[in-house]
Amino acid sequence: MNDIEQIFINDQVRLLRKSRFAGCCVTISLLIAPIICIVVILRPSNKVVSELKQDSLWFPSAGSESCIRLMDIDGDGLDDVIVSLTDVTTIANEENKDENHSLFCKSFDVEEPCSGTVYGIRGYDFKILWSFRIKQSIFELVCDMIDINNDGYNDCIGAGRQATVVAFDARHGKVVWDSRQIKSRHLLWNSYNPILLSIDVDHDGMNDILISHGGNPTIPSNVHEREAGCLIIISSRSGHQIGEAFFMPDGKETYMSPVLYDKSTVLFGTGGETVAGGLYSISIDNIIHQKNQYVTLVKSFTKGIMVPPIVLDIDYDGIDDILVSCFDGTLELIHGKTMRPLWTRIFDGFEFYASPAPGDFNSDSFVDFMIIINYGEWDRYDYSQVLVIDGLTGETIWTRNNTFGEFTAPLTLQMKKKGKYQDSFIYRQRGQATEREYSNASTILIHGIGLQDGEISKDDNVISLNSNDLCDKFKLNDSISNIFLTNIDGTRLIASIYPPINDENDICSQFEPMERSGGAIGDVNGDGIFDTIDLTTFITKLTSHSLENFIVHSVLTRFSLDLSNNENQIVANYQAEISDKTINNKKLVHLLIDKNSSLTKSTLHHKDLSIIPKQTWNAYLGRFANIPPPGRRRRQRTIFSKDQVDILDQIFERNQYPDIQLREQLSERLDVPEARIQVWFKNRRSRARTTTKTKYQNN
């Protein structure tokens, strides 16, 4: 900065500060009371820390694609676990549709195939508190948006396969209503994440919910003519459908959860793995009144939009922007003010399967995105990439290649590094090979846990091998599910979850992980240290597309995120030990550690890091399902005074690109954060270009 600029700023700021002094005194006095309240609210709990008696819980013959929700369901002040699993022995196929099975389902008052189960599990010892049967597999759970039965506690709503929608009392594990009252449901279609509307449509004193409904697994991938999916409004109180279903205006199927953009607008997506689609916005009023008036935000001409968009204010202009992940590998940030792209990235040959995780990963005070993309085409993937994308520019900040395809959404862990915000992220990786190695065979995918009712068995290239052949063909390390804590500076292996091991004389496994479940972060035992709670499903190798010899086991795990402990946490059991009361086999763990000397060494320097006590994005689709963003950095729009603008305008006339030193000096003297100064100059340059372009066109 030159002397003229320095003198000019000093003179102008002196006047500003003089006029502000009285206001500051009043402001400080008003802030005292809230600060006292915050101290009381956030002080450590006096509750005795519960000893974590068990760090794993196996579910034999059950698989899962469910997200995990943490909430206190037993009233002890600690987080508990709510999750859904699917019993593969009752998956709907013709062999199971007998009279005995029908009677079995009727005994629970649940529709066939009644293969799903929702569990309430105590967080600190993994004791099952309650469970109940549901129609099919659930993959969406929302547990903090509404109290349906008016008992003073929030209830849960789950949605999933074969039109499954269920509302239940989370404290007692009792169903309030289910999807049998939804008249427009298609029995083979999926139901997706419910969102709470801002209005009470049926005037019963409770705001109602909206779901999307679509996706037919019985149609082969090469058939592109599909039935149009729909949006359905449901009474929160009773579960009855309100009005008529609003069908996708482009006539396409839908696999995307709807997202509430603002109080009156909903975002919805269409298309599938092999079917073109788009992202649209529509008013709630138009859905209610069946008005086909909507706005097209993005069109995808070869594949659809299946991953819910992330909605948050990237550039702090006071209007939410929209991050769109197209299945064809296109990532686009739409500016909320203009509804035009701020930037676009195209990842050729890749597909988006998992939701991005937002966070400030490069400490620039702006939200970035951690994404996972898979190389190949549905339903075969060769490998995957994990990337961190700069939120303002769309440029790649950090990248890593993984040996296999990955499908679990990552989690943001909000942190500080040397006192400055720098978030980390938690993600899963199958296998322990180096990042430059790729798998010998593509990852094979199916819809859900096993084949769905009516789905055609795709058993091409399926090989039947005995356990000895499998041990010769596959390395044990390739079937381990690893959990990593990573930032752009380093990586630490938090935990390794081993597949069921054959026996003590045969240290290998016939299982491989099928990563579909989303994890969560919380302090489940009250020791003040966050834990990561995950659910991993293992399936028999090379049987992904056939129910013949199809065996599934799942394990719920808890791992401490104690940054001072670099020891890798391991869960391992022999297959014969798999039961619903399994405790980790410590002897086997030590044996596996001795056999495996290739564990990833930590490059994360924990001494410089600290975890933020209040996390706001710690589960799949966020803590509040579709409300994204690190709330501590979701600032209100900065309103500059006339005097401040005058100063900034005069500096802009001399220097349109102030360096960090000048911005920090302006920040200090104008009492405005440096990031806001940077955004002001960015927006001012944009306005200047627009003005110049308009003058040129007029001339």
N, C-alpha and C positions, 0 to 999 in steps of 0.2 A: 504494500500500500504506500502511495506517495504522501508527502507532507500535506498537500492540499486536501486530499481525501480525509486524512487523519484530523486536521483542524476542523473541517466541515462537519464530520461526524460528532466530534466533541461538542461543538457549539449547539448542534441540533439536539443532541441527547440531553444536554444540561437543562434545556427548556422542558423536555419531556419528563425528566425525573422530578423536577421541581413541581410540576402539576400533578404528579402521581403520588407524592409523599403522603398526603392526607388519606388518599384512598388505600394505600398500602397498610396504614395503621389499622383502619377498619377491617380490611381483609384478614390481617393476621389475627385479630381478636375473634373474628368469625370462624377461623380455621381451628381454634383451640379445641372447641367441643367435639367436632368430628374426629380429630386426632385421638382424643381420649377414648371415644367410642371404638375407633379402629383398634387401639391397643387392647381393649377389653375383648373385642371379638376375635382377634387373631392370636391371643396369648395361647401358649401351649396348654393342652388339656391336662387336667389333674388325674384323668383315668389311668388306672394301673395298666401298664403295657402287657398285652397277652402274649404268652410264649407261642411261637409258631411251631406247632407240633408236627406238621406235615407239609411238605412242599410239592406234593404231587397227588393226583387222584385219577385213577384209570377208570374208563368207562368201556367195558368189554362189549364187543359186537355193536358198537355205536360210532357213528361219524358225525361231523358237525361242519357247518358253514356259517355258524352264528357269530354275530358280534358279541362282545362281553360288556355288560353294564355293571357298574359298581354303585351300590347304595346301601344304606343301613337298613336292613330288613328285620332285624331282631331287637332293635332299640338299645344296643349296647354302646352306641357312639362310634362304632368302627364300620368301615366299608365291608359289605358282603358282596357275593358274586351272583349274578343272574345270567344264565346261559341256556341255550337249547341244544339238544342232540337228537339224532335220528337213529332208531333201531333198525339195523340192516336186515334183521330177520323178519321184519314185517313190512319191508319196502313193497309197494304195490306192484305185483306182477301176477300173471294168471294163476301160478301155482298156489299163491297165498289166498286167493279169493274163494275160500271155502266157508262152510257154515260155521265152523268153530271160530274162525277168525272174525266173522261178522258178529258173533255173540260176544267175543272178546272186546271188540270196539264198543258195542252197545252197553257193556257193563261199565264203561267209563263215560257213556253218553257223548261219544266222540265219533265223528264221521270216519269211515274207512279211508285210508289204511291205518289210521291212528298210530303212525310210526314215530311221531315226534314226542319229545318230552321236554318240558321246561323245568329247570332246577333252580332252587334257591339254596345257596351254599354259604356257610359261615366262612368269613374271610380268613380268620387267623388259624383255623385248624381243618378247613375243608370238610366239615361235617355237613351232610345234606340236611337242610332244615325242612324242606318241603319239595314236592314234585307233582306234576300233573301231566296227563297225556293231552296231545293236540293232534290235529289231522296229519300234518306233514312237517317237513323241515322248515325251520324259521331261520332267516338270515338277517332280518332287521328287528331291532328292539329299541323302543323309546320309553324311558322310565322317569323323565323329569319334566313333563310338560302339563299334566292335568290330573286332578283328583276326581275320578269318575264317580266313585261311590260316596263322596262327601264325608269321608272319615277323618279328614285333616291330613292325609298323607297322599303323596303322588302315586299313581298307579302306572302300570306298564301296558304298552300296546305292541304286539309282535306281528310281523307279516312275513310271508314266505311262499313256499311252493304249493302248487295245487290249490290256489285261491285261499290259502290259510291266512286269516286275520283273527287275532284273539286279544281281548282286553282282560287284564287280571289284576287282582289285589296282590301287590308284591310283598306285603308284610305277612300274609297268611297263605299265599299260593292258591287263591281261589279265583276261578274264571268268572268274569262279570258278563261277558257276551262273546260270541264268536261269529264267524263269517256266514253262518247259515241264514242270516237275516239280510244279506246283500243280494238283491234280486238279479243284478246284472253280472254276477260273477260267472266266469268260465272255469269249469272244474279242473282243467289242465293248465291254466295260466298261473303265472306268479303274481303275487301282490307285493308292493314295495313300500318303503319307509313312509309311515304316516306323518303328516305335518299338521300342526294345529292352526286353524284359520283364525283370523282376527274377528270373526263375526259368529253369531249364533243363528245359523240358517233356519233351524226348525223352531226357534223361539221357545226352547224348553229351559232356558236359564243357564246353558252351558255352551261355550264355543265348540264348534264341530271340527272334524278332521277330514283331510283329503288324502287319498291314496292313488297311485297309478297301478294299472292292472293290465297285464299282457305277457306275451312270450309263450309260445307253444313248443315244447321240446320234442313233440312227435313229428315235426316237419323237418325233413332232411335239409342240410345246410345249402344244397345247391338249388333249392326251391325258393325263389325270391318273392313270390306272391304270397303274402301273409295276411291274416285277419288284423284289422286295425286294433291297437290297444286303446285304453280309455283312462280317463280320470273319473273317480267316483267320490262323492261327498257322503260321509257317514256320520250319523248322530253319535257324538261322544258318549252320551248317556245310555243309549239303548243298543247301538250297533246296527240300527236299521239304515238302509240306503235312503238318502234324501234326493228326490228328483230323479232325473234320468242320467245315465252315464254320458260323459262328454268324450266322444271318440276322437282319436288323433286326426287333426285336420288334413294331414298329408296322406292318410290312409295306411300308415305304416304301423308295425308292431312297436311295443315299447318295453325296454328293460331298465329304465332309469327311474330312480326315486325322484319325486317332485321336490322342488326347492322353493321356499318362500323368499322372494326377492325383497319385497317390502310388505306393508300391511295389506295391500290390495292386489299384489301381482304375484303370479306363480310362474316358475320356469319348469318346462317339461321337455323331455327328449324323445326322439323316435329312432327307429332302425335297430339293427342287430349286428352280429359278427360278420354276416355276409350280405346285409341288406342296408341300402342307403337310408339316410334319415337327416335329422336336423335338431337344432335347439330353438325353442320358441318361448315367448312370454305371452301371458294372457291375464286379464283381470279376473278376479274371483267372481265379480258380477256377471261377466260373460259366460263363465262356466255354469253358474246357477241358471242363467236364462238361455242357455244353449245358443249363444251368439257366436258364430264362427269368425270372430274378429280377434286377431292375434298378430304378433310381431315376429318375423323370422330374424333370429340373431345369427345363426350359423347354419349353413347347408353342407352336408357331407355326402359326396356323390357316389361313393363306393361302399362305405360302411356307416354304421349308425353312431349315435352318441349314447353311451350306456353308463358312463361314470358321472355321478352328480357333479355339477359345477361348484366351484368354490366362490362364495360371494363375500367380498370385503373391499374396503376402501384402500387401494394400493397407494395412491398418490396424495392422500389426505386432502382431497378437494371437497369432502363432505358428502360425496355420492359413491355408493358401492359399485365396485367394478366386478367383472365376472371372468373367472378362469375356466375355460372350456377344454376338456380332454376328449377329442374325437377318437373313436376306436381305430381309425386308420393311421394313428401316430401323429396327428396334428394337435399342437397345443397353442391355444390362442387366448390372449388377455383382451377382453372387451372393455372399453372405457365406459363407465356408467353414465357419464354426462352426454356423450355423443352416440353411444351404442355402436361405435366403430372400433376396430382392432387397434390396440396400442402397440402390440407386437405379436408376431406369429412364428412358431417353430414347427418344422416338419421333420419328423424322425422316420426316414424312409425304411421300410421293411419291418417297423415295429408296430405294436398295438398296445393300447391302454386298457388295462384290466382293473387296476387298483386306484382308489381315490388319492390325490396328492395330499401332502401334509404341509400346512403353512407354518412359517416361523422366520424369525430374523436370524438367518444362519451366517451372514457375513458382517454383522455388527454395524450396519449402516442405518439402522432405525427404520428400515422399510421391510415389509414382509416379502420373503422369498418362498420357494416351493420345492419340496423334496418329492420326487416322482419315481415310480418304478415302471419300466416299459419292457415288453417281451419281444424278442426277435423271432419272426416266423408268422404263420397265419393260423387262426383257429382251425382245427383243434390240435396243432402241433407247434411247439415252440422249442427253439434250439438253445437259447440262453436269454439272459435278461441284463438290463442296465439299471443302476441306481444313480440318479442325478440330482443335483441341487441347481435350481434355475433362479437367477436374479429376478426379483419381482418387477423391478422398474424397466429392465432392458430385455429380459428374456434370454440373456446369455447364460451359458453353462459356467457355474462356479466350481463344481466338484463332480466327479463321476467315478463309477466303479462297475466293472463287469462281473456278473455272477454266472456260475457254471450252468445252472438250470433256470427254467422259467420260474418266476415268483409272482404270487397273486394276492398276498396279504397286504392290506393298506398299512403304510408306516404310521408311526406316532411321533408327535413332537414332544420333546422334553424341554421346557422353558428353563433356561439357565443364564448364568453370568460368567464371564471370563475376566478375571482381574477387575471385577466391579462393573464391567460393561456388558450389556446384553449380547449374548451369543448363544442361540439355541442349538440343541443337539437333536438327533432323531434316532428312533429305535426301529429297526427293521429285521426281518428274518431272511436267512440265506440257507438254502439247502446245500449240504456238502461242505467240505473243508479244502477243496482244491484251490489253487491260486486263481486270481481273477482272470488270468489270460487263458485258462483251460476251459474248454466247453465240453458238455456231456457227449457221450458217444451216440445217444439216441434222443430224439425229440421228446419233450414232455407231452403226454397224451391226456386230454381233458374230456370230461363228460359234464353234463348238467346235473348238479347236485350230488348226493351221496348214492352211488349206484344208479341204475337206469330208472327213469321216471315211468309212471304209468303210461303205457302206449308208446314209449320211445323205442325206436328200432335199435336192436343190438348191433353195435359197430365193432365186430370182433376181428377186423382185418389186421393181419400181422401180429395177432395175439399168440404168444408162445406159452405152452404149458411146460413148466420145468419143475423138478423136485427141488427141495431145499438145498441139496448139495450143488446142483447146477447153478442155482441162484447165487450161492456164495462164491462160486468160481467166476460168474459173469459180472457181478456187481461188487464194488468195494463197499465195506460197511460205512466208511466215512461219507460216501455219497448219499447215504440215507439218513444222515443226522440233520436235524433242524436246529440251526444256530441262531441265536439272538444277539445282535450287535448294537452297541451304543456308539454313535458316530457324530462327529462334527467335521467341518472342512479342514481341521488341523490334524485329526487323528481318529483312531478306531479302537474300540475295546470289545472283546468277546465277553458278553455278559453270561451266557449260558448255552449249554448244548443238551438237546433232548434226543436221546437215542431211541431208535425203533425197538420193538420187542425182540430180544436176543433169543436165538434158538435154545441153547442150553449151555452149561458151563464147559462142556467138551466141544462145543461148536459155536465159537464166538463170531457169529454172523447173523444176518436177519433176512427173512423173506419179505420184509415190509419196506415201504418207502413213504415219505410224508406227502400228504395231499393238503397243501396249504390253502385253506379257504376262510378260516375264522379270523376275525379281528381281535386284537388284544386291547388291554386297558392299563392305565397307570393309576395307582392309588396306594395309600398307606393302610394295608389291611390288618396289621397287628398293632398299630398305634405306637410304634417305636420312634416315630419322627422321620423315618427313612422311607422314601417311595419304593414301591414294588412294581414290577411288571407282571401282569396276570395274562396268561396265554393258554389257548386251547389248540392242541396239535392232533390231527387225525392221521393215522398210518393205515395204508391199504396194502394188500398183497401185490407184489410187483408183477407187471405185465398182464394184469387182469382188469385194467381200467375200463375196458369197453364190454365186459361180459360179467354177468352175475355168477357164472360157474366158478367155483373155488374162490369166490369173492369174500375176503375176510377183512374186517375193519375193527380197529381199536383206537380210542382217543384218550388223551391225557391232559388234564388241567394242571397247570404249573404256576408256581409263584417264585419269582427270583428278586432278590434285593438289589436295589440300585445304589448301594453304598459305594460312593466314589473312592473311598479310601481302601477298599478291598479289591485287589486285582485278581483274586482267585476265580477261575472259571467254575460256575455252578453247573452240576451235571445231574440229570435224571436218567436212570437206566433200570430196566427190569428184564428178567427172563420171561418168555412168553407164557410159561406155565404159571407164573405169578400174577398174571393180569387178572385183576378182580376189582370190584368197586370199593375195596378197602386197602388198596396197595400202598405200602410205604416204600420209599426209595431204597433200593438194594445197595447199601454202602460198599459191601464187599465187591460187587460187580463194578461199581463206579471206580474203585481203586484199580481193579484189573484193567479196565478200559483206559484209564490214565496212563498206566504203565505201558500198554500196547501202543498208545497213540502219542507220538512225540512231535506231531506236526500242528499242534494247536496254535492258533493265531496269537502272536505276541501283541500286547497292548501298546499303542502309540498315543494314547490319550493321557495327557498330563493332568491328573486330577487335582493337584495342589492349586492350580489356577482357576478351578471351576467350582461353582456352587449352583445348586438347584433352587429355582424360585419356589417359595413355599406354597403359593397359590397358583395352580395350573389351570389353564382355561381351554386347552385343546388336548385332551388326554384319552380319547377313545375314537373308534371308527366313526366317521362323519361328525366328529366333535362331541363334546360333552352334551350339548343340547341338540344333537342330531343333525341339524343343518345350519347352525349358526357358527360360522367359521371363526376364526381368527384369535390370535393372541389378543385378549381383551386389554392387557396392560399397554398395548401399543396401538389400540384402535382409538386414536385421539379424535376429539371434536375438531372441526375445522377452525383454523386460526383466523381470527378477524383482526386485520391490521387497521390501526387508526390512521386518520388522514396525515398526521405528522410523520408516522412511520413510513407510509407509502411515499410521501414526498421525498424522504431521505433515500429510500430504496430506488425511486425513479431517477434521482440525480446521480446515484452511483451507477445505475444501469446505463445511463447515457455515456458514461466514461468507460465502463467495463461490463460487458454482457456476460462474461464468464469468470466471475470472481473465484479465486482459489480458496482452499480450505482456511488459510490464515485470515483472509479478508472476511470470509463468512463467519468465522468464529468471533472476530472482533465486532462485527455487526450484531451477532447474537448476544454478546455480552452487553453491548451498549444499548440495544433496543429491547433487551429482556425478552427475546424470542428464541426458541431452540434453533440450533444451527440447521437441523434438518428442514425446519419450516422456511428458513432463509433460502436453502438450496431449492426447495420446491417453488418458492416465489419467483426466483430467477428463471427456473425452467418454464413456468407458466407464462412469465413475462416475455421470454424469447418466442414462445409459441404464438402469443398474441401479436408480437411484432411481425412475425412471418406472415400471419394471416392478413394483417393490415397492409403490408407491402404487396401481397398477392392481389388483394382486392383493388388497390389503387392501380396496379398494372392492368388488371382486367378492364377496369373502367376507362382507362386511357385507350 
